[in-house]
Amino acid sequence: MAVVPWARLHAQPGLDAVRAFARTHALRPGDAPVAVGFSGGADSTALLLAAVHAWGPAALRALHVHHGLQADADRFAIHAQDVCAAWGVACEVVHARVPTVPGGSIEEQARVARYTVMGAAAVRAGCRWLLLGHQADDQVESLLLALLRGAGPKGLAAMPAAVERDGVWLGRPLLEVTAAALRATLDAQGVAYIDDPMNQDPAFRRSRIRHELLPVVARLEPGWARTLPRAAALCAQAAACVDARAAEDLAGCRANGGLRLAALRELDAARMSEVLRAWLGEVGIRASAGQLKALIRQVRCSAGGAVGLRVVLAGTVVTRNREILCRDAQHL
């Protein structure tokens, strides 16, 4: 199918969303091109079309990730290159190796690999921003996945509209636009896009939420596309407040490369948990609720002179050196 020239197409409602995002985040292409993650699917096609209308094709760099996970991966890459060639957008196909982790999620591993290679390609191209095509449905799916995992405010905040990662800003301009609205724009104008069969595969939990749970939610609450992303935004605000308070508490507890046990014991369980989570996060440790609970219990017991404080977390031992809580990777 021939690709319709972008100048003959309209890009609403994606264009309004991109322009609003650019105003909010002071995104001005200027001398630095804007990278766009371009799978060739409906969402990224709508995003690329909106970005071309907003800034012109010369200001953009499309990045297509070839995972090699599907038989049609080569065809997807060719489609992405054809669209970009017709619209005058420079396109780079970047290859990602998805490691096999026993018991791990292939979805999660592919996501991490995708972000890694796209971020690196954006930095190489001199881009300050990498725009992604996540939309309102994706945001709601992320919220529901986090809820089913029993996540707290940070997890329920789902995907941030903008976040800096490894030297490039990730932007999601379409989080308030539904997938149906984006597809309707493309379908009405005969714009071709890829339908990834993995999005229909019931083996993936996100796919089941999309096709089984969301229709039920839509019947119960027709305004879900507004209300659930708003709930995620409110959780993001709450998480930011929690993080700010934890940073203050953490600063007040620091001493000699660790944390003062006496200062920690002055905090209630919720605040101590956030301080410990932030402190462990500095060295890349993500402690579970159970691990934090065990560590808090031992910190409390240290008031009675207990000397056996010891918790093993992801290759690091959290232990006691007199009245200081220490992280130590050497005593495993």
C-alpha positions as CSV (number, residue, x, y, z in Angstrom):
1,M,0.0,0.0,0.0
2,A,1.3,3.4,-1.0
3,V,2.0,5.8,1.9
4,V,-0.1,8.9,1.9
5,P,2.1,12.1,2.1
6,W,1.9,13.6,5.5
7,A,1.0,17.1,4.2
8,R,-2.3,15.6,2.9
9,L,-3.2,14.2,6.3
10,H,-4.5,15.8,9.5
11,A,-3.1,14.7,12.8
12,Q,-5.8,15.5,15.4
13,P,-6.3,14.8,18.3
14,G,-2.6,13.8,18.5
15,L,-1.3,17.2,17.2
16,D,-3.1,19.1,20.0
17,A,-1.6,16.7,22.6
18,V,1.9,17.1,21.2
19,R,1.7,20.9,21.1
20,A,0.3,21.0,24.7
21,F,3.1,18.7,25.8
22,A,5.7,20.8,24.1
23,R,4.4,23.9,25.8
24,T,4.3,22.3,29.2
25,H,7.9,20.9,29.0
26,A,9.5,23.6,27.0
27,L,10.2,21.2,24.2
28,R,11.7,23.2,21.3
29,P,13.6,21.1,18.6
30,G,15.9,24.0,17.7
31,D,19.4,22.6,16.9
32,A,18.7,19.2,18.6
33,P,16.4,16.8,16.7
34,V,13.6,15.1,18.5
35,A,13.6,11.3,18.5
36,V,10.4,9.4,18.1
37,G,10.0,5.7,19.0
38,F,8.4,4.3,15.9
39,S,7.2,0.7,15.9
40,G,4.9,1.3,13.0
41,G,1.8,0.5,15.1
42,A,-1.2,2.8,15.3
43,D,-0.1,4.8,18.4
44,S,3.5,5.5,17.2
45,T,2.2,6.3,13.7
46,A,-0.2,8.8,15.1
47,L,2.6,10.3,17.2
48,L,5.0,10.5,14.3
49,L,2.3,12.2,12.1
50,A,1.6,14.7,14.9
51,A,5.2,15.4,15.4
52,V,5.8,16.0,11.7
53,H,2.9,18.5,11.6
54,A,4.2,20.2,14.7
55,W,7.9,20.6,13.8
56,G,8.5,19.3,10.2
57,P,10.2,16.1,9.2
58,A,13.7,17.5,9.3
59,A,13.5,18.1,13.1
60,L,12.8,14.4,13.8
61,R,14.6,11.1,14.0
62,A,12.5,7.9,14.0
63,L,13.9,4.9,15.9
64,H,12.5,1.5,15.1
65,V,13.4,-1.4,17.5
66,H,14.0,-4.8,15.9
67,H,13.6,-7.3,18.7
68,G,13.8,-10.4,16.4
69,L,11.0,-11.9,18.6
70,Q,8.6,-12.4,15.7
71,A,8.7,-13.9,12.3
72,D,7.4,-10.6,10.9
73,A,10.0,-8.4,12.6
74,D,11.8,-7.8,9.3
75,R,8.5,-6.8,7.6
76,F,7.7,-4.4,10.5
77,A,11.1,-2.7,10.0
78,I,10.6,-2.3,6.3
79,H,7.2,-0.8,6.9
80,A,8.6,1.7,9.3
81,Q,11.4,2.6,6.9
82,D,8.9,3.0,4.0
83,V,6.6,5.4,6.1
84,C,9.6,7.5,7.2
85,A,11.0,7.7,3.6
86,A,7.6,8.9,2.3
87,W,7.3,11.5,5.1
88,G,10.9,12.7,4.8
89,V,11.9,11.5,8.3
90,A,15.3,10.0,9.0
91,C,14.8,6.5,10.4
92,E,17.2,4.2,12.2
93,V,16.5,0.5,12.8
94,V,18.1,-0.5,16.1
95,H,18.5,-4.1,17.1
96,A,17.8,-5.3,20.6
97,R,18.7,-8.6,22.2
98,V,16.1,-9.7,24.7
99,P,17.7,-12.0,27.3
100,T,15.9,-15.0,28.5
101,V,15.5,-14.9,32.3
102,P,14.1,-18.1,34.0
103,G,10.7,-17.2,35.5
104,G,10.9,-13.6,34.0
105,S,8.5,-11.8,31.9
106,I,9.4,-11.6,28.2
107,E,7.2,-8.4,28.0
108,E,9.3,-6.8,30.7
109,Q,12.6,-7.9,29.3
110,A,11.6,-6.6,25.8
111,R,10.5,-3.3,27.3
112,V,13.9,-2.9,29.2
113,A,15.8,-3.8,26.0
114,R,13.7,-1.4,23.9
115,Y,14.3,1.5,26.2
116,T,18.0,0.8,26.5
117,V,18.7,0.7,22.7
118,M,16.4,3.6,21.9
119,G,17.9,5.8,24.6
120,A,21.4,5.0,23.4
121,A,20.4,5.7,19.8
122,A,18.8,9.0,20.7
123,V,21.9,10.1,22.6
124,R,24.1,9.2,19.6
125,A,21.9,11.3,17.4
126,G,22.2,14.3,19.7
127,C,18.6,14.2,20.8
128,R,17.5,15.6,24.1
129,W,14.0,14.1,23.9
130,L,12.7,10.7,22.9
131,L,9.0,10.7,22.4
132,L,6.9,7.5,23.0
133,G,3.5,6.6,21.7
134,H,1.9,5.4,25.0
135,Q,-1.7,6.6,25.2
136,A,-4.6,6.7,27.7
137,D,-5.4,3.0,27.3
138,D,-1.7,2.1,28.0
139,Q,-1.8,4.3,31.1
140,V,-4.9,2.7,32.5
141,E,-3.5,-0.8,31.8
142,S,-0.3,0.1,33.7
143,L,-2.4,1.4,36.6
144,L,-4.5,-1.8,36.7
145,L,-1.4,-4.0,36.5
146,A,0.2,-2.1,39.4
147,L,-3.0,-2.3,41.4
148,L,-3.1,-6.1,40.9
149,R,0.5,-6.3,42.1
150,G,-0.5,-4.4,45.3
151,A,1.7,-1.4,44.4
152,G,1.8,1.8,46.5
153,P,1.5,5.4,45.2
154,K,4.7,5.3,43.1
155,G,3.5,2.2,41.3
156,L,0.0,3.4,40.9
157,A,1.3,6.6,39.3
158,A,1.9,4.4,36.3
159,M,3.9,6.0,33.5
160,P,5.2,9.6,33.9
161,A,4.5,12.1,31.1
162,A,8.2,13.1,31.2
163,V,11.2,11.6,32.9
164,E,15.0,11.8,32.4
165,R,16.8,8.5,31.9
166,D,20.4,7.9,30.9
167,G,21.0,11.3,29.4
168,V,17.8,11.7,27.4
169,W,14.3,12.8,28.4
170,L,11.5,10.3,27.7
171,G,8.2,12.0,26.8
172,R,4.7,10.6,26.4
173,P,2.5,13.3,24.8
174,L,-0.5,11.1,24.1
175,L,-1.3,9.9,27.7
176,E,-4.7,11.7,27.6
177,V,-5.7,10.5,24.1
178,T,-7.5,7.1,23.7
179,A,-6.3,4.4,21.4
180,A,-9.7,4.5,19.6
181,A,-9.3,8.2,18.9
182,L,-5.9,7.7,17.4
183,R,-6.9,4.7,15.3
184,A,-10.0,6.6,14.1
185,T,-7.8,9.4,12.8
186,L,-5.6,7.0,10.8
187,D,-8.4,4.7,9.5
188,A,-10.5,7.7,8.2
189,Q,-7.5,8.8,6.1
190,G,-6.3,5.4,4.9
191,V,-3.0,5.5,6.8
192,A,-1.6,2.0,7.1
193,Y,-0.1,0.7,10.4
194,I,1.0,-2.6,11.9
195,D,-1.2,-4.7,14.1
196,D,1.3,-6.5,16.4
197,P,-0.1,-10.0,17.1
198,M,1.6,-9.9,20.5
199,N,-1.0,-7.3,21.5
200,Q,-3.7,-9.9,21.0
201,D,-1.9,-12.8,22.8
202,P,-3.7,-13.9,26.0
203,A,-0.4,-15.3,27.3
204,F,0.5,-11.7,28.3
205,R,-1.3,-10.2,31.3
206,R,-1.4,-6.7,29.7
207,S,-3.2,-8.1,26.7
208,R,-5.8,-9.8,28.9
209,I,-6.4,-6.6,30.8
210,R,-6.9,-4.8,27.5
211,H,-9.3,-7.3,26.0
212,E,-11.1,-8.8,29.0
213,L,-10.9,-6.3,31.9
214,L,-11.1,-2.9,30.2
215,P,-14.4,-3.6,28.4
216,V,-15.9,-4.4,31.8
217,V,-14.5,-1.2,33.3
218,A,-15.8,0.7,30.3
219,R,-19.3,-0.6,31.0
220,L,-19.1,0.3,34.7
221,E,-17.6,3.7,34.1
222,P,-17.9,5.2,30.6
223,G,-15.5,8.0,31.6
224,W,-12.7,5.7,32.5
225,A,-10.3,7.2,30.0
226,R,-10.4,10.5,32.0
227,T,-10.9,9.2,35.5
228,L,-8.3,6.5,35.8
229,P,-5.4,8.5,34.3
230,R,-6.5,11.3,36.7
231,A,-6.1,8.7,39.5
232,A,-2.7,7.9,38.3
233,A,-1.7,11.6,38.2
234,L,-2.9,12.0,41.8
235,C,-0.9,9.0,42.9
236,A,2.1,10.6,41.1
237,Q,1.6,13.8,43.2
238,A,1.3,11.8,46.4
239,A,4.4,9.8,45.5
240,A,6.4,13.0,44.9
241,C,5.4,14.3,48.3
242,V,6.4,11.0,49.9
243,D,9.8,11.1,48.1
244,A,10.4,14.7,49.2
245,R,9.7,13.9,52.8
246,A,11.9,10.7,52.6
247,A,14.8,12.8,51.2
248,E,14.5,15.1,54.2
249,D,14.4,12.2,56.6
250,L,17.3,10.5,54.9
251,A,19.5,13.6,55.1
252,G,18.8,13.7,58.8
253,C,19.7,10.1,59.4
254,R,23.0,10.0,57.4
255,A,26.3,9.5,59.3
256,N,29.7,7.9,58.4
257,G,28.6,6.4,55.1
258,G,25.5,4.8,56.7
259,L,22.4,5.7,58.7
260,R,22.2,6.5,62.4
261,L,20.1,3.8,64.1
262,A,18.9,6.2,66.8
263,A,17.6,8.7,64.2
264,L,15.9,5.9,62.3
265,R,14.1,4.7,65.5
266,E,12.6,8.1,65.9
267,L,10.6,7.7,62.7
268,D,7.3,5.8,62.5
269,A,7.2,2.6,60.5
270,A,5.9,4.3,57.3
271,R,8.6,7.0,57.3
272,M,11.3,4.6,58.2
273,S,10.2,2.3,55.3
274,E,10.5,5.2,52.8
275,V,13.9,6.2,54.1
276,L,15.3,2.7,53.9
277,R,13.7,2.3,50.4
278,A,15.4,5.5,49.2
279,W,18.8,4.6,50.8
280,L,18.8,1.1,49.3
281,G,17.7,2.6,46.0
282,E,20.9,4.6,45.9
283,V,22.8,1.3,45.1
284,G,20.1,-0.1,42.9
285,I,18.4,-2.3,45.5
286,R,14.6,-2.7,45.3
287,A,13.5,-4.2,48.5
288,S,10.2,-6.0,48.9
289,A,7.6,-5.1,51.5
290,G,8.6,-8.2,53.4
291,Q,12.3,-7.4,53.4
292,L,11.7,-3.8,54.5
293,K,9.4,-5.1,57.3
294,A,12.2,-7.5,58.5
295,L,14.8,-4.7,58.4
296,I,12.5,-2.3,60.3
297,R,11.9,-4.9,63.0
298,Q,15.7,-5.4,63.4
299,V,16.3,-1.7,63.6
300,R,13.7,-1.4,66.3
301,C,15.3,-4.3,68.2
302,S,18.7,-2.5,68.0
303,A,17.4,-0.1,70.7
304,G,17.8,-3.0,73.2
305,G,21.5,-3.5,72.4
306,A,20.9,-6.3,69.8
307,V,24.1,-6.9,67.9
308,G,22.9,-9.4,65.3
309,L,21.3,-7.0,62.8
310,R,21.7,-8.6,59.4
311,V,19.5,-8.6,56.3
312,V,20.7,-9.8,52.9
313,L,19.3,-7.9,49.9
314,A,20.2,-8.5,46.3
315,G,23.9,-9.1,46.8
316,T,24.3,-6.6,49.6
317,V,24.3,-7.2,53.4
318,V,22.6,-4.5,55.5
319,T,24.3,-4.8,58.9
320,R,25.2,-2.9,62.0
321,N,28.5,-1.2,62.9
322,R,27.8,0.0,66.5
323,E,25.1,2.7,66.1
324,I,25.4,2.9,62.3
325,L,23.3,0.9,59.8
326,C,25.7,0.0,56.9
327,R,25.4,-1.5,53.4
328,D,28.2,-4.0,52.8
329,A,28.7,-6.2,49.7
330,Q,31.8,-7.8,51.1
331,H,30.4,-10.0,53.8
332,L,28.2,-12.3,51.8
